[in-house]
Amino acid sequence: MKIHAIGGYSEVGKNMTALESGDDVFLFDAGLFLPAIVGVTERERIQTEKGMRALGALPDDIYLDKHGLREKVRAILISHAHLDHVGGVPYIAPRYKANVLGTPFTMEVLKVLMADSQQHLRNKIISVNVDGSYLVKGKRNYKVEFINMTHSTIQSSIIAVHTPEGIVLYANDYKLDNSPIFGDKPNYRRLKELAHIGIKALIVDCLYAPDDRKTPSEKIAKGLLEDVFFTTDNKNSGIIVTTFSSHIARLKTITEIGRRLNREVVFLGRSLQKYVTAANNVGKAPFRNQINLLTYKNQMERMLKKINKRKRDYLVVCTGHQGEPGSILDRISRNQLPLRISSDDHIIFSSKTIPTPINEANRAELENRLKRYHVRIFDNVHVSGHGGREDLRDLIKLLKPEHIIPSHGENAKRLAGAKLAEEMGYVIGKNVHLIENGRTLSI
């Protein structure tokens, strides 16, 4: 077999890996490079493959054409619903005569994103239940499994492809959360069974492999939020919370807390609308009937005028935690919306700034504007969805793969994962493989 690194091996984002087995090829993920499109898509609505490639937003899958592999692609397998894994599908999938597979929420997000942009696919979109499998037919037949894995969005999966050469596991992204507040913990039982059968290769997320920690459970994030909401004086303050729109478990927690505070919970922003709608469509948004979800300009402005008169009665959840230009919080900070923030209002960032130069600059500018109003800012009320170094150690111990391919990050992050594997008895260059975009590994 061959592993082709297409995207996400020289940067964080635009994830794509190709698995070649005999005369058949599988694509894992088709993600966007988000820094390339920050502040662009909402204003300019770039909808063409050519336009997105010009921005550097798509993985360079032209590599497959150069190696005569394009016609051999049998399926596009999507691990989860984050844009740096699924967002490139509308632009890339039409190049292949292949079905697109993923869990129900992931595929519903794809459909909602395409409907919002008036995009269509000729490719068949197939939902595979969490912990379910699907038979992909090529020159040979392949069993593909979507094994439940915890992350910062629901119905995330580790993908297992059973090839004649052995099982390949694709583990972008993961955390080992044994106390999730929504959904099931990782399917350790099935992962152990696959380890017993024998795993030929593990392609694994090393985004936080340099960090000496185990990533805390989502229940810790819930505790952090409760601590901010219930141990600070906010009775007469306006409260705005911003978090990842795809983090359905976090949105559920925020809604529950808002109701405990006897505040009406109002969600604002198109991104929130897309992800909540997708979750609701697959029966995974139990809080939907407990919130007011608004996206149209006139609706939002009427509501914000109402909130402005009695801030103490509302909890606002909105987009903008990365300081994205044009987001709701960005516009509020610039007095471009009717909600006026004032001294002693609470702005809660239930998120972490994604460490790219453009995000860090946007976020710093946003905070500087907010601080002029003398608001109270609560930052990083959050836990990550990515495993740290000790999670990676446990995952390798559990799976016992024959080969390890660190992924999801520039060289320093992947090297940290490789060094950990080396501590565990693997050998870099022999059964731990550091490959960059545009390179091929033969096993």
Buried (B, 14 or more C-beta within 10 A) or exposed (E): BBBBBBBBBBBBBBBBBBBBBBEBBBBBBBBBBBBBBBBBBBEEEBBEBEBBBEBEBBBBBEBBEEBEBBEBBBBBBBBBBBBBBBBBBBBBBBBBEBBBBBBBBBBBBBBBBBEBEEBEBEBEBEBBEBBBBBEBEBEEEBEBBBBBBBBBBBBBBBBBBBBEBBBBBBBBBBBBBEEBBBBEBBBEEBBEEBBEEEBBBBBBBBBBBBBEEBBBBBBBBBBBBBEBBEEBEBEEBBBBBBBBBBBBBBBBBBBBBBBEBEBBBBBBBBBBBBBBBBBBBBEBBBBBEBBEBBBEEEEBBEBBEBBBEEBBEBBBBBBBBBBBBBBBBBBBBEEEBBBBBEEBBBBBBBBBBBEBEBBBEBBEBBBEBBEEBEBBEBBEBBBBBBBBBBBBBEBBEBBBBBBBBBBBBEEEBBBBBBBBBEEEEBEBEEBBBBBEBBBEBEB
